[in-house]
Amino acid sequence: MREAILNRISRRTFTEEALNQEEISKIQAMLDEINQEAGLALSLMLDGEEAFANRSKSYGMFKNVKAILVMKADPSLENVEEKIGYYGQALMLDLTDMGLGSCWVAGTFNKDYVEIPEGQEMYCVIPVGHIDKVTMKEKMIRGTISKNRKPISERLTGSEDAPQWVLEAMKAVQLAPTAVNSQHPHFTYAGGKLTADVSGEWPTDLVDLGIAKKNFEEAAGGCFDLGNGAEFHKN
Ligand SMILES: Cc1cc2nc3c(=O)[nH]c(=O)nc-3n(C[C@H](O)[C@H](O)[C@H](O)COP(=O)(O)O)c2cc1C
């Protein structure tokens, strides 16, 4: 399994060292490529600290946030939320490979400090920056969460009949981030076909679906069709 999937955890405490020019250029190139391919409008904001300055808004969980990825797009784009999740997770894994820390954030920041052009909607932000060892606070947040990872049998209907490669890839799904660790995306293996869906009851469900699909693809080798309930095609 890709190291970045195993190593990634939400990082909320950054060092005071800002991203350097090389990192900024690399991230910008990644964003340009995604925007071109997927029709999204992802951008890098280097002075995102204000959005995380108000302790009551960020729940005091974030420290030294500077750069943030603004996860935005034209809301009329088809499957827009799933694409935000899918490509955001692709980015996050690459950022992990670069040794940088990051965290999906949909709620605990102040949206007023992020300017969104007319005709676009912001779905989330992803603070990104340099990190030290995992702090006690991060360990505590992560510790409570890891205990709450659902077993594969709860995330995969048909797990008794599923081949080993599906069960292996479901481990990557277990490790995928979801909003408030809800783990809503659900997979089904039936009649030799694998599909992924989500109820859509929660506002971030479709973003979570895109994230989970990306992790599954990375581990299994292959790709999903776009859409809720869509099918996976193995390489
Ligand atoms: C779409 C999405 C939105 C999230 N929003 C927030 C947020 O507003 N604040 C926060 O501290 N964490 C947020 N998270 C991070 C989750 O809490 C975290 O991914 C989850 O608890 C699992 O922990 P892990 O990422 O360390 O594996 C979000 C995650 C996702 C996928």
The ligand as a Tripos MOL2 file, in Angstrom:
@<TRIPOS>MOLECULE
LIG
   31    33     1     0     0
SMALL
NO_CHARGES

@<TRIPOS>ATOM
      1 C1        -14.6160   16.6740    4.2980 C.3       1 LIG1
      2 C2        -13.8980   16.7680    5.6200 C.ar      1 LIG1
      3 C3        -14.1070   17.8490    6.4530 C.ar      1 LIG1
      4 C4        -13.4150   17.9740    7.6720 C.ar      1 LIG1
      5 N1        -13.6060   19.0950    8.4480 N.ar      1 LIG1
      6 C5        -12.8670   19.2570    9.5860 C.ar      1 LIG1
      7 C6        -13.0040   20.4440   10.3600 C.ar      1 LIG1
      8 O1        -13.8100   21.3320   10.0750 O.2       1 LIG1
      9 N2        -12.2040   20.5740   11.4620 N.ar      1 LIG1
     10 C7        -11.2890   19.6200   11.8250 C.ar      1 LIG1
     11 O2        -10.5800   19.8210   12.8190 O.2       1 LIG1
     12 N3        -11.1610   18.4490   11.1140 N.ar      1 LIG1
     13 C8        -11.9210   18.2660   10.0110 C.ar      1 LIG1
     14 N4        -11.7700   17.1130    9.2460 N.ar      1 LIG1
     15 C9        -10.7860   16.0880    9.6340 C.3       1 LIG1
     16 C10       -11.4590   14.8520   10.2560 C.3       1 LIG1
     17 O3        -11.8990   15.1360   11.5530 O.3       1 LIG1
     18 C11       -10.4630   13.6730   10.2460 C.3       1 LIG1
     19 O4        -10.0940   13.3900    8.9340 O.3       1 LIG1
     20 C12       -11.0590   12.4250   10.8550 C.3       1 LIG1
     21 O5        -11.3800   12.6480   12.1780 O.3       1 LIG1
     22 C13       -10.1080   11.2140   10.7480 C.3       1 LIG1
     23 O6         -8.8420   11.4830   11.3090 O.3       1 LIG1
     24 P1         -7.4900   11.3520   10.4250 P.3       1 LIG1
     25 O7         -7.6190   12.3330    9.2590 O.co2     1 LIG1
     26 O8         -6.3900   11.7350   11.3470 O.co2     1 LIG1
     27 O9         -7.4000    9.9700    9.8900 O.co2     1 LIG1
     28 C14       -12.4920   16.9660    8.0540 C.ar      1 LIG1
     29 C15       -12.3190   15.8490    7.2260 C.ar      1 LIG1
     30 C16       -12.9890   15.7500    6.0250 C.ar      1 LIG1
     31 C17       -12.7380   14.5840    5.1320 C.3       1 LIG1
@<TRIPOS>BOND
     1     1     2 1
     2     2     3 ar
     3     2    30 ar
     4     3     4 ar
     5     4     5 ar
     6     4    28 ar
     7     5     6 ar
     8     6     7 ar
     9     6    13 1
    10     7     8 2
    11     7     9 ar
    12     9    10 ar
    13    10    11 2
    14    10    12 ar
    15    12    13 ar
    16    13    14 ar
    17    14    15 1
    18    14    28 ar
    19    15    16 1
    20    16    17 1
    21    16    18 1
    22    18    19 1
    23    18    20 1
    24    20    21 1
    25    20    22 1
    26    22    23 1
    27    23    24 1
    28    24    25 2
    29    24    26 1
    30    24    27 1
    31    28    29 ar
    32    29    30 ar
    33    30    31 1
@<TRIPOS>SUBSTRUCTURE
     1 LIG1         1 GROUP 0 **** ****
